[in-house]
Amino acid sequence: MRQCVSASSLLGALLLLSGCQHMATVPVGQSTGQVDRAHSKAVVADDNLHAVTWMQTSAEYRANSIQTYRAALAQLGAALADPQWDALVPSDRVVPAAGLKPAVVVDIDETVLDNSPYQVRLIRSGLAYDDATWAQWVAEQSARPVPGAVEFAQAADALGITLIYLSNRTLDQRTASLANLRAVGFPVADESVYLGKGMPVEGCQQASGSEKHCRRQWVSRKYRVLMQFGDQLGDFVQPSPNTTENRAELMRRYGSWFGERWWMLANPSYGDWQPALFNNDWSLPPEAQRAAKQRALDARD
């Protein structure tokens, strides 16, 4: 005998089945609201995710780096031929540049070596930078070159220009850092071209070991600096104090040096531009840091 099912009965059965399926996804003892809140907590905002993804995957990042080094190389010959050419600010130049050997000063991290895999590890583990994990990464010697950097460095070396690696990697990371640089093709004259964080410079005192002012003075005693490369303003001139106002003033004073004597690489992942927005107070929780970034935005409204 053929059974007949009314439309209302069929709709009721479907609704009941749908409800059972929904309830099956909710753990015993939890409401659907609790599950939704737990899911929202699991997906935590990470300010670094977008930046590192861009640096690792976009053609735009690669193009930006390549064009920076190619443009610098196009001007390097003129800089070398001009005995008055110097890329150090007056406060960093303690010995006249005339007659000194030519050099190019480069930062290491995110300027000539790409450490984005280390940033990926932080993102995936939900951790923040710390000295121990960073030291482990440096010891691996597996950083790849920033696009365009090796070609520029080798061309400069062929012209008799010394590459100086002025980095905030520490002095005890010299051996691993130079080995990594050599392995990917960078010219390394000898160990003296590595100027690491904490390097003592006679006659020069500074507020912290991460400042590069004294090490630039050391360079000035030995070399005429044709160009400087970095990914932060402090790689070229010291913002002291590190405030947005002081950084803007330095840009007004030396902005014309970029694209001529100074060459900035893009790094949206980290840098002193961030703490300048929250009074350099890294003890603030991420929510407070994020709120300071929100306040700094300009929507023109």
Secondary structure, 3 states (H helix, E strand, C coil): CCCCCCHHHHHHHHHHHHHHHHHHCCCCCCCHHHHHHHHHHHCCCCHHHHHHHHHHHCHHHHHHHHHHHHHHHHHHHHHHHCCCCCCCCHHHCCCCCCCCEEEEEECCECCCEECHHHHHHHHHHCCCCCHHHHHHHHHHCCCEECCCHHHHHHHHHHCCCEEEEEEEEEHHHHHHHHHHHHHCCCCCCCHHHEEEECCCCCCCCCCCCCCCHHHHHHHHCCEEEEEEEECCHHHCCCCCCCCHHHHHHHHHHHHHHECCCEEECCCCCCCCCCHHHHCCCCCCCHHHHHHHHHHHCCCCC
